Amino acid sequence: MLIRLGYEIAIECQQPTPIISLLEIHEDRQADIKRQTRVITSPNVPSSTYRDRYGNNCRRFYAPAGSFRILYDAVVEDSGELDEVNPQAREVPVQELPDDVLGYLLGSRYCETDHLSSLAWNLFGNVTPGWSRVQAVTDYVHNRLSFGYGYARSTRTAAQANDEQVGVCRDFAHLAIALCRCLNIPARYVNGYLGDIGVPEDPAPMDFSAWFEAFLDGKWYTFDARHNVPRMGRVVVARGRDATDVPLLHSFGPHRLSLFKVWTYEQESHPAKPPYHAVDRTVGAHMLA
């Protein structure tokens, strides 16, 4: 299966501003890229890349004052397989966890485990450890929160999402991650492309998506508290402890988002489809820092 994906983002800067983007396709999917544009900026400015502590590909720009636009388009090969499901996957005792996984047990900016520990054990302490427990957490978050782009707020934490019972995909992921960590299950935040492939098409303009991964039986498994069904066609962009580690754009100065377009679809299903909806939107502002 071939997936067409990409983005066009524009911001307005009051003054020349350093910017870091985490918009590159993750290293573990680079081999699947069949064709791609370079990262195009308008006005054209030089950029450089580096790898952060979580293995994400980051790009540095120095944006001039005024409008600054970033564009990328690619075709990626995908297996078409659904997210792996393994009900037999067991929890790994903390003392047996790899060193590089231990950090995903700790609280973080948006996943305040200290506020949610009692709730987690009260709700899930008697659930069979392992896959069943992570799935129970996912079910709880899926049913607890109502999704809507209008609910976006960049400062909402996991505990606040649980109290307010609303959020966008990042809030679903943060709450599930925090609850898993409270239960001594390592969990990490993931964002990337997730198109309406194999499911009814959502008429709303496409956005980057967020989900989470839990460490069970020696490997990371994908869980999605917003959709709560196995999906196909995920293309990872970045992973971290929470959204703090993986903002799509981080500017070292004030900016205003003026354009946000994302496209993700199966190439063969839409041979004549343009790469994105011909509308501007600012829904994606909650994903930028």
C-alpha positions in Angstrom: 0.0 0.0 0.0 1.3 3.5 -0.9 0.4 6.4 1.3 0.6 10.0 0.1 1.3 12.4 3.0 2.7 15.8 3.8 2.0 19.2 5.3 2.1 22.9 4.6 2.4 25.2 7.6 2.8 28.9 7.7 3.6 31.2 10.7 4.0 34.9 11.1 7.0 36.1 13.1 7.4 39.5 14.6 11.2 39.4 14.3 13.8 36.9 13.0 13.2 33.8 15.0 15.1 30.5 15.5 12.7 27.5 15.0 13.1 23.8 15.5 10.7 21.5 13.7 9.9 17.8 14.5 8.1 17.1 11.3 10.5 14.5 9.7 9.3 11.0 9.2 10.9 8.9 11.9 14.1 7.0 11.2 12.4 3.6 11.5 10.2 4.5 8.5 12.8 6.2 6.3 13.4 3.1 4.3 9.7 3.1 3.3 9.8 6.5 1.6 9.4 5.9 -2.1 9.6 9.5 -3.2 9.7 12.8 -1.4 10.3 16.5 -1.9 12.9 18.3 0.1 11.6 20.4 3.0 10.7 23.6 1.1 10.6 27.0 2.9 9.3 30.3 1.7 11.3 32.5 1.8 14.1 30.0 1.2 16.4 29.7 4.2 19.1 27.2 5.0 18.3 24.4 7.5 20.2 21.7 9.3 19.2 18.5 11.0 20.1 16.6 14.2 18.9 13.7 16.3 17.5 14.4 19.7 17.8 12.2 22.8 14.7 10.2 21.8 15.9 9.4 18.3 13.7 11.9 16.6 14.9 13.8 13.5 14.8 17.5 14.2 15.4 20.4 11.8 16.7 23.9 12.6 15.6 27.1 10.8 16.2 30.8 11.3 12.9 32.3 10.1 12.9 35.9 8.9 10.4 38.4 10.2 7.0 38.2 8.5 5.4 35.1 6.9 7.4 31.9 6.9 6.1 28.8 5.2 7.2 25.1 5.3 6.1 22.5 2.8 6.7 18.8 2.4 5.2 16.0 0.4 6.0 12.2 0.2 4.8 8.8 -0.8 5.5 6.0 1.8 5.1 2.3 1.4 3.1 0.6 4.1 2.3 -3.0 4.8 -1.4 -2.3 5.2 -1.5 -4.4 8.4 -3.5 -3.3 11.4 -1.8 -2.4 14.7 -0.5 -5.5 16.4 -2.7 -7.0 19.1 -1.2 -9.5 21.6 -3.5 -10.3 24.5 -0.8 -12.6 25.9 1.8 -9.9 26.3 2.9 -9.7 29.9 4.0 -6.8 32.1 7.7 -6.6 32.7 8.7 -6.2 36.3 10.4 -2.9 37.0 13.6 -4.6 38.1 13.8 -6.4 34.7 13.2 -3.3 32.5 16.0 -2.2 30.2 17.7 1.0 31.4 16.5 3.1 28.4 12.9 2.2 29.2 12.9 3.2 32.9 12.4 6.9 32.1 9.0 6.2 30.7 7.8 5.2 34.1 8.3 8.7 35.5 6.0 11.6 35.7 6.5 14.4 33.1 5.1 17.8 32.2 1.7 16.7 31.0 1.6 13.3 32.7 1.5 14.0 36.4 1.6 10.5 37.9 1.5 11.9 41.5 -2.0 13.2 40.9 -3.4 10.0 39.3 -1.7 7.2 41.2 -4.6 6.5 43.6 -7.1 6.6 40.8 -5.1 4.3 38.6 -4.8 1.6 41.3 -8.4 1.9 42.4 -9.6 1.5 38.8 -7.1 -1.1 37.5 -5.4 -2.7 40.4 -7.5 -5.8 40.1 -7.3 -6.1 36.3 -5.1 -8.9 35.0 -1.6 -7.4 34.5 -0.3 -7.1 31.0 -2.2 -6.4 27.8 -5.6 -6.6 29.5 -4.6 -3.9 32.0 -3.3 -1.5 29.3 -6.4 -2.2 27.2 -8.6 -1.4 30.3 -6.8 1.9 30.7 -7.3 2.6 27.0 -11.0 1.8 27.2 -11.4 4.0 30.3 -9.8 7.0 28.6 -11.7 6.4 25.4 -15.0 6.5 27.3 -14.0 9.1 29.8 -13.1 11.9 27.3 -15.1 13.5 24.6 -13.1 14.4 21.5 -13.4 17.8 19.7 -11.0 20.2 18.0 -12.7 23.0 19.9 -11.5 21.5 23.2 -7.8 22.0 22.3 -5.8 23.7 25.0 -2.0 23.5 24.9 -1.7 23.6 28.7 -4.1 20.8 29.6 -2.5 18.0 31.6 -3.6 14.4 32.0 -5.2 15.0 35.4 -7.0 18.1 34.0 -8.3 16.1 31.0 -9.6 13.4 33.4 -11.4 16.1 35.4 -12.7 18.1 32.4 -13.6 14.9 30.4 -12.8 16.6 27.1 -9.8 16.8 24.8 -8.0 16.3 21.6 -5.9 13.3 20.6 -2.9 14.5 22.6 -5.1 14.6 25.8 -6.3 11.1 25.3 -2.7 9.9 24.9 -1.5 11.9 27.9 -4.1 10.5 30.3 -3.5 6.9 29.1 0.2 7.3 29.4 0.0 8.8 33.0 -2.3 6.0 34.1 0.0 3.3 32.7 3.0 4.8 34.4 1.1 4.9 37.7 0.7 1.1 37.2 4.4 0.6 36.6 3.9 0.1 32.9 6.3 2.1 30.7 4.4 4.3 28.2 5.5 6.9 25.7 3.9 9.6 23.5 3.8 9.3 19.7 2.7 11.6 17.0 2.5 11.1 13.3 0.3 10.6 10.3 -2.9 8.6 10.6 -5.2 8.9 7.6 -8.7 7.6 7.1 -7.5 4.3 5.6 -9.7 1.3 6.0 -12.3 3.4 7.9 -15.1 5.8 6.9 -13.6 9.1 5.7 -13.8 11.9 8.3 -15.1 15.1 6.5 -13.0 17.3 8.9 -9.7 18.5 7.5 -6.8 16.2 8.3 -4.5 16.8 11.3 -1.4 15.1 12.8 -2.5 12.5 15.2 -1.2 11.4 18.7 -1.3 8.0 20.3 0.8 6.1 22.8 3.0 3.0 23.0 3.2 0.7 26.1 6.2 -1.6 26.8 5.0 -5.2 27.3 6.9 -8.4 27.0 10.1 -6.7 25.9 8.7 -4.6 23.0 6.6 -1.4 22.4 3.0 -1.9 21.4 0.7 0.7 19.8 -2.5 1.8 21.6 -4.8 4.6 20.6 -7.2 5.8 23.3 -9.0 8.2 20.9 -10.0 5.7 18.3 -9.6 2.5 20.4 -9.6 0.1 17.4 -6.6 -1.3 15.5 -5.8 1.0 12.6 -3.6 0.7 9.5 -1.3 3.3 7.9 0.3 4.9 10.9 3.5 6.7 10.0 5.4 7.8 13.1 7.0 11.3 13.1 8.3 11.5 16.7 8.3 9.9 20.1 8.9 11.3 23.6 7.7 11.3 27.2 4.8 13.6 26.3 4.0 16.5 23.9 6.6 18.7 25.5 9.3 16.6 23.9 7.8 16.5 20.4 6.1 19.8 19.4 5.7 20.1 15.6 7.3 23.5 15.8 9.1 25.2 18.6 9.9 28.8 18.1 12.3 30.8 20.3 10.2 33.9 20.0 6.5 34.8 19.5 4.8 33.6 16.3 1.2 33.3 15.0 0.0 30.2 13.1 -1.6 31.4 9.8 -1.9 28.2 7.8 -2.0 24.5 8.7 -2.7 21.7 6.2 -2.0 18.0 6.5 -2.7 15.3 4.0 -2.6 11.5 4.5 -4.4 9.1 2.2 -4.0 5.8 0.3 -2.5 6.8 -3.1 -4.4 4.2 -5.2 -7.7 5.1 -3.7 -7.4 8.7 -4.7 -5.3 8.8 -7.9 -6.6 12.3 -8.8 -6.9 13.7 -5.3 -5.0 16.9 -4.6 -2.5 16.6 -1.8 -4.6 18.6 0.7 -8.0 20.2 1.3 -8.0 23.6 -0.4 -8.9 25.3 2.9 -6.8 27.1 5.5 -7.3 26.1 9.1 -5.8 26.8 12.5 -7.0 23.7 14.3 -3.5 22.4 14.4 -2.4 25.2 16.7 -2.7 23.0 19.7 0.1 20.8 18.4 2.6 23.7 18.1 4.6 25.2 21.0 
